[in-house]
Each structure stands twice: as structure tokens, then as C-alpha cells.
Amino acid sequence: MTADVQCPACGEIVEIVLDPHGGSSQEYVEDCEVCCRPWSLRVSFREDMASVEVELAS
Ligand SMILES: [Zn+2]
């Protein structure tokens, strides 16, 4: 499963891979593939839909 997120630092749309088996609600840090700034990701899964919130990690 993948999702497109917009990087809050550089504005690029980046496709990320999601793991629905890691739990219905997940929070983790991942670096932007484009500008390498760290994202703080909040992912929640409902049935086969995912919602992703992204902000810059401090
Ligand atoms: Zn970026």
C-alpha cells in the first residue's frame, strides 16, 4: 500500500510505502526522499483506506 504525501519543507509530492500490518494507528519519522528533511508521520488505517498527516519533525 502506498500514499502520496506533500513534503511540508520542499513541497514535492512523494510516494511513501505504508504497512497496514503495523497497527491501525502509527506514528513514525521518515526522511523526505527529495530534500532529506525529517517528517513526522501520523498514519491511520480504516478498512482499506489510509489517512496520512505529515509535518516537519523538530
Ligand atoms: Zn522535501
N, CA, C, O and the ligand as a Tripos MOL2 file, in Angstrom:
@<TRIPOS>MOLECULE
protein
  233   231    59     0     0
PROTEIN
NO_CHARGES

@<TRIPOS>ATOM
      1 N           0.8500   -1.1920    0.0000 N.3       1 MET1
      2 CA          0.0000    0.0000    0.0000 C.3       1 MET1
      3 C           0.8870    1.2450    0.0000 C.2       1 MET1
      4 O           1.8790    1.3180    0.7260 O.2       1 MET1
      5 N           0.5190    2.2010   -0.8100 N.am      2 THR2
      6 CA          1.3100    3.4300   -0.8740 C.3       2 THR2
      7 C           0.3750    4.6390   -0.7190 C.2       2 THR2
      8 O          -0.8410    4.5330   -0.8760 O.2       2 THR2
      9 N           0.9730    5.7700   -0.4120 N.am      3 ALA3
     10 CA          0.2180    7.0160   -0.3310 C.3       3 ALA3
     11 C           1.1010    8.1380   -0.8550 C.2       3 ALA3
     12 O           2.3240    8.0900   -0.7240 O.2       3 ALA3
     13 N           0.4800    9.1360   -1.4420 N.am      4 ASP4
     14 CA          1.2160   10.3170   -1.8680 C.3       4 ASP4
     15 C           1.0970   11.3840   -0.7840 C.2       4 ASP4
     16 O          -0.0060   11.7220   -0.3540 O.2       4 ASP4
     17 N           2.2170   11.9010   -0.3550 N.am      5 VAL5
     18 CA          2.1960   12.9870    0.6200 C.3       5 VAL5
     19 C           2.9820   14.1650    0.0570 C.2       5 VAL5
     20 O           3.9130   14.0010   -0.7310 O.2       5 VAL5
     21 N           2.5770   15.3530    0.4850 N.am      6 GLN6
     22 CA          3.3150   16.5490    0.0570 C.3       6 GLN6
     23 C           4.2760   16.9350    1.1600 C.2       6 GLN6
     24 O           3.8800   17.1290    2.3090 O.2       6 GLN6
     25 N           5.5360   17.0430    0.8030 N.am      7 CYS7
     26 CA          6.5510   17.4180    1.7870 C.3       7 CYS7
     27 C           6.2950   18.8360    2.2810 C.2       7 CYS7
     28 O           6.1760   19.7570    1.4730 O.2       7 CYS7
     29 N           6.2070   19.0280    3.6110 N.am      8 PRO8
     30 CA          5.9860   20.3780    4.1370 C.3       8 PRO8
     31 C           7.2060   21.2710    4.0010 C.2       8 PRO8
     32 O           7.0990   22.4860    4.1660 O.2       8 PRO8
     33 N           8.3630   20.6960    3.7030 N.am      9 ALA9
     34 CA          9.5790   21.5010    3.5740 C.3       9 ALA9
     35 C           9.8060   21.9580    2.1380 C.2       9 ALA9
     36 O          10.0260   23.1440    1.8890 O.2       9 ALA9
     37 N           9.7540   21.0130    1.1820 N.am     10 CYS10
     38 CA         10.1100   21.3680   -0.1950 C.3      10 CYS10
     39 C           8.8980   21.3880   -1.1240 C.2      10 CYS10
     40 O           8.9930   21.8660   -2.2540 O.2      10 CYS10
     41 N           7.7600   20.8720   -0.6580 N.am     11 GLY11
     42 CA          6.5480   20.9550   -1.4580 C.3      11 GLY11
     43 C           6.4020   19.8660   -2.5020 C.2      11 GLY11
     44 O           5.4010   19.8290   -3.2170 O.2      11 GLY11
     45 N           7.3820   18.9770   -2.6040 N.am     12 GLU12
     46 CA          7.2940   17.8890   -3.5760 C.3      12 GLU12
     47 C           6.2690   16.8500   -3.1160 C.2      12 GLU12
     48 O           6.0690   16.6360   -1.9210 O.2      12 GLU12
     49 N           5.6290   16.2160   -4.0910 N.am     13 ILE13
     50 CA          4.7560   15.0910   -3.7940 C.3      13 ILE13
     51 C           5.6040   13.8240   -3.8220 C.2      13 ILE13
     52 O           6.2500   13.5210   -4.8250 O.2      13 ILE13
     53 N           5.5950   13.1030   -2.7370 N.am     14 VAL14
     54 CA          6.4390   11.9220   -2.6010 C.3      14 VAL14
     55 C           5.5430   10.7320   -2.2700 C.2      14 VAL14
     56 O           4.6480   10.8210   -1.4290 O.2      14 VAL14
     57 N           5.8070    9.6140   -2.9510 N.am     15 GLU15
     58 CA          5.0590    8.3950   -2.6620 C.3      15 GLU15
     59 C           5.7510    7.6420   -1.5430 C.2      15 GLU15
     60 O           6.9500    7.3750   -1.6150 O.2      15 GLU15
     61 N           4.9980    7.3010   -0.5090 N.am     16 ILE16
     62 CA          5.5630    6.5360    0.5950 C.3      16 ILE16
     63 C           4.8610    5.1870    0.6700 C.2      16 ILE16
     64 O           3.7230    5.0320    0.2270 O.2      16 ILE16
     65 N           5.5600    4.2260    1.2370 N.am     17 VAL17
     66 CA          5.0080    2.8820    1.4040 C.3      17 VAL17
     67 C           4.4580    2.7660    2.8190 C.2      17 VAL17
     68 O           5.1400    3.0920    3.7910 O.2      17 VAL17
     69 N           3.2310    2.3050    2.9220 N.am     18 LEU18
     70 CA          2.5790    2.1390    4.2180 C.3      18 LEU18
     71 C           2.4770    0.6580    4.5500 C.2      18 LEU18
     72 O           2.3650   -0.1900    3.6650 O.2      18 LEU18
     73 N           2.5180    0.3670    5.8510 N.am     19 ASP19
     74 CA          2.3890   -1.0220    6.2990 C.3      19 ASP19
     75 C           1.1490   -1.1540    7.1830 C.2      19 ASP19
     76 O           1.2040   -0.8630    8.3780 O.2      19 ASP19
     77 N           0.0420   -1.5880    6.6060 N.am     20 PRO20
     78 CA         -1.1970   -1.7020    7.3990 C.3      20 PRO20
     79 C          -1.0780   -2.7410    8.5080 C.2      20 PRO20
     80 O          -1.8750   -2.7280    9.4460 O.2      20 PRO20
     81 N          -0.1060   -3.6340    8.4210 N.am     21 HIS21
     82 CA          0.0320   -4.6800    9.4290 C.3      21 HIS21
     83 C           0.7640   -4.1760   10.6690 C.2      21 HIS21
     84 O           0.8560   -4.8890   11.6680 O.2      21 HIS21
     85 N           1.2800   -2.9610   10.6110 N.am     22 GLY22
     86 CA          1.9900   -2.4090   11.7610 C.3      22 GLY22
     87 C           1.0700   -1.8040   12.8060 C.2      22 GLY22
     88 O           1.5390   -1.2860   13.8200 O.2      22 GLY22
     89 N          -0.2380   -1.8630   12.5710 N.am     23 GLY23
     90 CA         -1.1920   -1.3150   13.5320 C.3      23 GLY23
     91 C          -2.1170   -0.3410   12.8380 C.2      23 GLY23
     92 O          -1.7780    0.2190   11.7950 O.2      23 GLY23
     93 N          -3.3030   -0.1370   13.4290 N.am     24 SER24
     94 CA         -4.2980    0.7140   12.7780 C.3      24 SER24
     95 C          -3.9680    2.1880   12.9290 C.2      24 SER24
     96 O          -4.5140    3.0260   12.2120 O.2      24 SER24
     97 N          -3.0730    2.5100   13.8620 N.am     25 SER25
     98 CA         -2.6590    3.8990   14.0560 C.3      25 SER25
     99 C          -1.1540    3.9040   14.2870 C.2      25 SER25
    100 O          -0.6620    3.2500   15.2070 O.2      25 SER25
    101 N          -0.4320    4.6270   13.4670 N.am     26 GLN26
    102 CA          1.0260    4.5900   13.5430 C.3      26 GLN26
    103 C           1.5870    6.0060   13.5130 C.2      26 GLN26
    104 O           1.0590    6.8910   12.8390 O.2      26 GLN26
    105 N           2.6670    6.1950   14.2590 N.am     27 GLU27
    106 CA          3.4020    7.4650   14.2140 C.3      27 GLU27
    107 C           4.8770    7.1370   14.0690 C.2      27 GLU27
    108 O           5.4120    6.3270   14.8260 O.2      27 GLU27
    109 N           5.5290    7.7530   13.1120 N.am     28 TYR28
    110 CA          6.9460    7.4990   12.9460 C.3      28 TYR28
    111 C           7.5740    8.6410   12.1730 C.2      28 TYR28
    112 O           6.8850    9.5050   11.6300 O.2      28 TYR28
    113 N           8.8830    8.6250   12.1360 N.am     29 VAL29
    114 CA          9.6400    9.6630   11.4400 C.3      29 VAL29
    115 C          10.2710    9.0510   10.2020 C.2      29 VAL29
    116 O          10.8490    7.9650   10.2570 O.2      29 VAL29
    117 N          10.1560    9.7570    9.0870 N.am     30 GLU30
    118 CA         10.7540    9.2900    7.8410 C.3      30 GLU30
    119 C          11.3170   10.5170    7.1300 C.2      30 GLU30
    120 O          10.7430   11.6030    7.2000 O.2      30 GLU30
    121 N          12.4430   10.3350    6.4470 N.am     31 ASP31
    122 CA         13.0490   11.4770    5.7560 C.3      31 ASP31
    123 C          12.4510   11.6530    4.3710 C.2      31 ASP31
    124 O          12.1590   10.6720    3.6860 O.2      31 ASP31
    125 N          12.2700   12.8910    3.9620 N.am     32 CYS32
    126 CA         11.8410   13.1990    2.5960 C.3      32 CYS32
    127 C          12.8820   12.6860    1.6080 C.2      32 CYS32
    128 O          14.0790   12.9220    1.7710 O.2      32 CYS32
    129 N          12.4080   11.9810    0.5810 N.am     33 GLU33
    130 CA         13.3450   11.4650   -0.4290 C.3      33 GLU33
    131 C          13.9830   12.5840   -1.2340 C.2      33 GLU33
    132 O          15.0570   12.4030   -1.8070 O.2      33 GLU33
    133 N          13.3390   13.7230   -1.2810 N.am     34 VAL34
    134 CA         13.8030   14.8030   -2.1400 C.3      34 VAL34
    135 C          14.7680   15.7240   -1.3870 C.2      34 VAL34
    136 O          15.8740   15.9890   -1.8580 O.2      34 VAL34
    137 N          14.3420   16.2090   -0.2140 N.am     35 CYS35
    138 CA         15.1700   17.2030    0.4900 C.3      35 CYS35
    139 C          15.7780   16.6540    1.7800 C.2      35 CYS35
    140 O          16.5450   17.3500    2.4460 O.2      35 CYS35
    141 N          15.4400   15.4030    2.1400 N.am     36 CYS36
    142 CA         16.0230   14.7220    3.3010 C.3      36 CYS36
    143 C          15.6690   15.3630    4.6390 C.2      36 CYS36
    144 O          16.2950   15.0550    5.6530 O.2      36 CYS36
    145 N          14.6750   16.2500    4.6540 N.am     37 ARG37
    146 CA         14.2070   16.7730    5.9430 C.3      37 ARG37
    147 C          13.3380   15.6990    6.5990 C.2      37 ARG37
    148 O          12.6600   14.9410    5.9060 O.2      37 ARG37
    149 N          13.3560   15.6340    7.9300 N.am     38 PRO38
    150 CA         12.5800   14.5910    8.6050 C.3      38 PRO38
    151 C          11.0970   14.9590    8.7100 C.2      38 PRO38
    152 O          10.7330   16.0730    9.0850 O.2      38 PRO38
    153 N          10.2790   14.0010    8.3720 N.am     39 TRP39
    154 CA          8.8400   14.1590    8.5410 C.3      39 TRP39
    155 C           8.4020   13.4240    9.8000 C.2      39 TRP39
    156 O           8.9340   12.3710   10.1490 O.2      39 TRP39
    157 N           7.4340   14.0000   10.4560 N.am     40 SER40
    158 CA          6.7040   13.2870   11.4860 C.3      40 SER40
    159 C           5.3870   12.8400   10.8560 C.2      40 SER40
    160 O           4.5400   13.6670   10.5200 O.2      40 SER40
    161 N           5.2240   11.5410   10.7010 N.am     41 LEU41
    162 CA          4.0600   10.9810   10.0100 C.3      41 LEU41
    163 C           3.0830   10.3920   11.0140 C.2      41 LEU41
    164 O           3.4700    9.7070   11.9600 O.2      41 LEU41
    165 N           1.8180   10.6750   10.7860 N.am     42 ARG42
    166 CA          0.7470   10.0210   11.5370 C.3      42 ARG42
    167 C          -0.1430    9.3310   10.5150 C.2      42 ARG42
    168 O          -0.7430    9.9750    9.6550 O.2      42 ARG42
    169 N          -0.2150    8.0340   10.6220 N.am     43 VAL43
    170 CA         -0.9680    7.2390    9.6600 C.3      43 VAL43
    171 C          -2.0610    6.4960   10.3970 C.2      43 VAL43
    172 O          -1.8080    5.8820   11.4330 O.2      43 VAL43
    173 N          -3.2680    6.5480    9.8750 N.am     44 SER44
    174 CA         -4.3200    5.6920   10.4330 C.3      44 SER44
    175 C          -5.0150    4.9520    9.3040 C.2      44 SER44
    176 O          -5.2210    5.4860    8.2140 O.2      44 SER44
    177 N          -5.3670    3.7200    9.5950 N.am     45 PHE45
    178 CA         -5.9890    2.8410    8.6090 C.3      45 PHE45
    179 C          -7.4210    2.5520    9.0310 C.2      45 PHE45
    180 O          -7.7050    2.2900   10.1990 O.2      45 PHE45
    181 N          -8.2980    2.6040    8.0680 N.am     46 ARG46
    182 CA         -9.6860    2.2130    8.3190 C.3      46 ARG46
    183 C         -10.1130    1.3760    7.1180 C.2      46 ARG46
    184 O         -10.1540    1.8600    5.9870 O.2      46 ARG46
    185 N         -10.4300    0.1030    7.3890 N.am     47 GLU47
    186 CA        -10.6870   -0.8490    6.3160 C.3      47 GLU47
    187 C          -9.5140   -0.8000    5.3280 C.2      47 GLU47
    188 O          -8.3800   -1.0210    5.7530 O.2      47 GLU47
    189 N          -9.7200   -0.5300    4.0640 N.am     48 ASP48
    190 CA         -8.5620   -0.4910    3.1650 C.3      48 ASP48
    191 C          -8.1910    0.9360    2.7780 C.2      48 ASP48
    192 O          -7.5740    1.1670    1.7380 O.2      48 ASP48
    193 N          -8.5750    1.8930    3.6280 N.am     49 MET49
    194 CA         -8.2230    3.2890    3.3790 C.3      49 MET49
    195 C          -7.1760    3.7270    4.4010 C.2      49 MET49
    196 O          -7.2070    3.3100    5.5590 O.2      49 MET49
    197 N          -6.2630    4.5610    3.9590 N.am     50 ALA50
    198 CA         -5.2770    5.1160    4.8750 C.3      50 ALA50
    199 C          -5.3950    6.6320    4.8520 C.2      50 ALA50
    200 O          -5.6050    7.2380    3.8010 O.2      50 ALA50
    201 N          -5.2550    7.2330    6.0290 N.am     51 SER51
    202 CA         -5.1370    8.6840    6.0410 C.3      51 SER51
    203 C          -3.7840    9.0320    6.6470 C.2      51 SER51
    204 O          -3.3720    8.4580    7.6550 O.2      51 SER51
    205 N          -3.1080    9.9730    6.0210 N.am     52 VAL52
    206 CA         -1.7390   10.3010    6.3930 C.3      52 VAL52
    207 C          -1.6640   11.7910    6.6830 C.2      52 VAL52
    208 O          -2.0960   12.6210    5.8830 O.2      52 VAL52
    209 N          -1.1020   12.1130    7.8550 N.am     53 GLU53
    210 CA         -0.7980   13.5020    8.1650 C.3      53 GLU53
    211 C           0.7200   13.6300    8.2510 C.2      53 GLU53
    212 O           1.3970   12.7780    8.8270 O.2      53 GLU53
    213 N           1.2290   14.6810    7.6820 N.am     54 VAL54
    214 CA          2.6820   14.8700    7.7090 C.3      54 VAL54
    215 C           2.9980   16.2870    8.1610 C.2      54 VAL54
    216 O           2.3670   17.2510    7.7260 O.2      54 VAL54
    217 N           3.9940   16.3960    9.0470 N.am     55 GLU55
    218 CA          4.5110   17.7040    9.4060 C.3      55 GLU55
    219 C           6.0130   17.5420    9.6190 C.2      55 GLU55
    220 O           6.5120   16.4250    9.7550 O.2      55 GLU55
    221 N           6.7090   18.6360    9.6460 N.am     56 LEU56
    222 CA          8.1470   18.5590    9.8510 C.3      56 LEU56
    223 C           8.4510   18.1340   11.2810 C.2      56 LEU56
    224 O           7.9000   18.6900   12.2320 O.2      56 LEU56
    225 N           9.3210   17.1560   11.4280 N.am     57 ALA57
    226 CA          9.7510   16.7400   12.7580 C.3      57 ALA57
    227 C          10.7120   17.7950   13.3060 C.2      57 ALA57
    228 O          11.4830   18.4000   12.5620 O.2      57 ALA57
    229 N          10.6500   17.9980   14.6020 N.am     58 SER58
    230 CA         11.5370   19.0030   15.1950 C.3      58 SER58
    231 C          12.8460   18.3500   15.6040 C.2      58 SER58
    232 O          13.7350   19.0230   16.1260 O.2      58 SER58
    233 ZN         11.1350   17.5110    0.9260 Zn       59 ZN59
@<TRIPOS>BOND
     1     1     2 1
     2     2     3 1
     3     3     4 2
     4     3     5 am
     5     5     6 1
     6     6     7 1
     7     7     8 2
     8     7     9 am
     9     9    10 1
    10    10    11 1
    11    11    12 2
    12    11    13 am
    13    13    14 1
    14    14    15 1
    15    15    16 2
    16    15    17 am
    17    17    18 1
    18    18    19 1
    19    19    20 2
    20    19    21 am
    21    21    22 1
    22    22    23 1
    23    23    24 2
    24    23    25 am
    25    25    26 1
    26    26    27 1
    27    27    28 2
    28    27    29 am
    29    29    30 1
    30    30    31 1
    31    31    32 2
    32    31    33 am
    33    33    34 1
    34    34    35 1
    35    35    36 2
    36    35    37 am
    37    37    38 1
    38    38    39 1
    39    39    40 2
    40    39    41 am
    41    41    42 1
    42    42    43 1
    43    43    44 2
    44    43    45 am
    45    45    46 1
    46    46    47 1
    47    47    48 2
    48    47    49 am
    49    49    50 1
    50    50    51 1
    51    51    52 2
    52    51    53 am
    53    53    54 1
    54    54    55 1
    55    55    56 2
    56    55    57 am
    57    57    58 1
    58    58    59 1
    59    59    60 2
    60    59    61 am
    61    61    62 1
    62    62    63 1
    63    63    64 2
    64    63    65 am
    65    65    66 1
    66    66    67 1
    67    67    68 2
    68    67    69 am
    69    69    70 1
    70    70    71 1
    71    71    72 2
    72    71    73 am
    73    73    74 1
    74    74    75 1
    75    75    76 2
    76    75    77 am
    77    77    78 1
    78    78    79 1
    79    79    80 2
    80    79    81 am
    81    81    82 1
    82    82    83 1
    83    83    84 2
    84    83    85 am
    85    85    86 1
    86    86    87 1
    87    87    88 2
    88    87    89 am
    89    89    90 1
    90    90    91 1
    91    91    92 2
    92    91    93 am
    93    93    94 1
    94    94    95 1
    95    95    96 2
    96    95    97 am
    97    97    98 1
    98    98    99 1
    99    99   100 2
   100    99   101 am
   101   101   102 1
   102   102   103 1
   103   103   104 2
   104   103   105 am
   105   105   106 1
   106   106   107 1
   107   107   108 2
   108   107   109 am
   109   109   110 1
   110   110   111 1
   111   111   112 2
   112   111   113 am
   113   113   114 1
   114   114   115 1
   115   115   116 2
   116   115   117 am
   117   117   118 1
   118   118   119 1
   119   119   120 2
   120   119   121 am
   121   121   122 1
   122   122   123 1
   123   123   124 2
   124   123   125 am
   125   125   126 1
   126   126   127 1
   127   127   128 2
   128   127   129 am
   129   129   130 1
   130   130   131 1
   131   131   132 2
   132   131   133 am
   133   133   134 1
   134   134   135 1
   135   135   136 2
   136   135   137 am
   137   137   138 1
   138   138   139 1
   139   139   140 2
   140   139   141 am
   141   141   142 1
   142   142   143 1
   143   143   144 2
   144   143   145 am
   145   145   146 1
   146   146   147 1
   147   147   148 2
   148   147   149 am
   149   149   150 1
   150   150   151 1
   151   151   152 2
   152   151   153 am
   153   153   154 1
   154   154   155 1
   155   155   156 2
   156   155   157 am
   157   157   158 1
   158   158   159 1
   159   159   160 2
   160   159   161 am
   161   161   162 1
   162   162   163 1
   163   163   164 2
   164   163   165 am
   165   165   166 1
   166   166   167 1
   167   167   168 2
   168   167   169 am
   169   169   170 1
   170   170   171 1
   171   171   172 2
   172   171   173 am
   173   173   174 1
   174   174   175 1
   175   175   176 2
   176   175   177 am
   177   177   178 1
   178   178   179 1
   179   179   180 2
   180   179   181 am
   181   181   182 1
   182   182   183 1
   183   183   184 2
   184   183   185 am
   185   185   186 1
   186   186   187 1
   187   187   188 2
   188   187   189 am
   189   189   190 1
   190   190   191 1
   191   191   192 2
   192   191   193 am
   193   193   194 1
   194   194   195 1
   195   195   196 2
   196   195   197 am
   197   197   198 1
   198   198   199 1
   199   199   200 2
   200   199   201 am
   201   201   202 1
   202   202   203 1
   203   203   204 2
   204   203   205 am
   205   205   206 1
   206   206   207 1
   207   207   208 2
   208   207   209 am
   209   209   210 1
   210   210   211 1
   211   211   212 2
   212   211   213 am
   213   213   214 1
   214   214   215 1
   215   215   216 2
   216   215   217 am
   217   217   218 1
   218   218   219 1
   219   219   220 2
   220   219   221 am
   221   221   222 1
   222   222   223 1
   223   223   224 2
   224   223   225 am
   225   225   226 1
   226   226   227 1
   227   227   228 2
   228   227   229 am
   229   229   230 1
   230   230   231 1
   231   231   232 2
@<TRIPOS>SUBSTRUCTURE
     1 MET1         2 RESIDUE 1 A MET
     2 THR2         6 RESIDUE 1 A THR
     3 ALA3        10 RESIDUE 1 A ALA
     4 ASP4        14 RESIDUE 1 A ASP
     5 VAL5        18 RESIDUE 1 A VAL
     6 GLN6        22 RESIDUE 1 A GLN
     7 CYS7        26 RESIDUE 1 A CYS
     8 PRO8        30 RESIDUE 1 A PRO
     9 ALA9        34 RESIDUE 1 A ALA
    10 CYS10       38 RESIDUE 1 A CYS
    11 GLY11       42 RESIDUE 1 A GLY
    12 GLU12       46 RESIDUE 1 A GLU
    13 ILE13       50 RESIDUE 1 A ILE
    14 VAL14       54 RESIDUE 1 A VAL
    15 GLU15       58 RESIDUE 1 A GLU
    16 ILE16       62 RESIDUE 1 A ILE
    17 VAL17       66 RESIDUE 1 A VAL
    18 LEU18       70 RESIDUE 1 A LEU
    19 ASP19       74 RESIDUE 1 A ASP
    20 PRO20       78 RESIDUE 1 A PRO
    21 HIS21       82 RESIDUE 1 A HIS
    22 GLY22       86 RESIDUE 1 A GLY
    23 GLY23       90 RESIDUE 1 A GLY
    24 SER24       94 RESIDUE 1 A SER
    25 SER25       98 RESIDUE 1 A SER
    26 GLN26      102 RESIDUE 1 A GLN
    27 GLU27      106 RESIDUE 1 A GLU
    28 TYR28      110 RESIDUE 1 A TYR
    29 VAL29      114 RESIDUE 1 A VAL
    30 GLU30      118 RESIDUE 1 A GLU
    31 ASP31      122 RESIDUE 1 A ASP
    32 CYS32      126 RESIDUE 1 A CYS
    33 GLU33      130 RESIDUE 1 A GLU
    34 VAL34      134 RESIDUE 1 A VAL
    35 CYS35      138 RESIDUE 1 A CYS
    36 CYS36      142 RESIDUE 1 A CYS
    37 ARG37      146 RESIDUE 1 A ARG
    38 PRO38      150 RESIDUE 1 A PRO
    39 TRP39      154 RESIDUE 1 A TRP
    40 SER40      158 RESIDUE 1 A SER
    41 LEU41      162 RESIDUE 1 A LEU
    42 ARG42      166 RESIDUE 1 A ARG
    43 VAL43      170 RESIDUE 1 A VAL
    44 SER44      174 RESIDUE 1 A SER
    45 PHE45      178 RESIDUE 1 A PHE
    46 ARG46      182 RESIDUE 1 A ARG
    47 GLU47      186 RESIDUE 1 A GLU
    48 ASP48      190 RESIDUE 1 A ASP
    49 MET49      194 RESIDUE 1 A MET
    50 ALA50      198 RESIDUE 1 A ALA
    51 SER51      202 RESIDUE 1 A SER
    52 VAL52      206 RESIDUE 1 A VAL
    53 GLU53      210 RESIDUE 1 A GLU
    54 VAL54      214 RESIDUE 1 A VAL
    55 GLU55      218 RESIDUE 1 A GLU
    56 LEU56      222 RESIDUE 1 A LEU
    57 ALA57      226 RESIDUE 1 A ALA
    58 SER58      230 RESIDUE 1 A SER
    59 ZN59       233 GROUP 0 **** ****
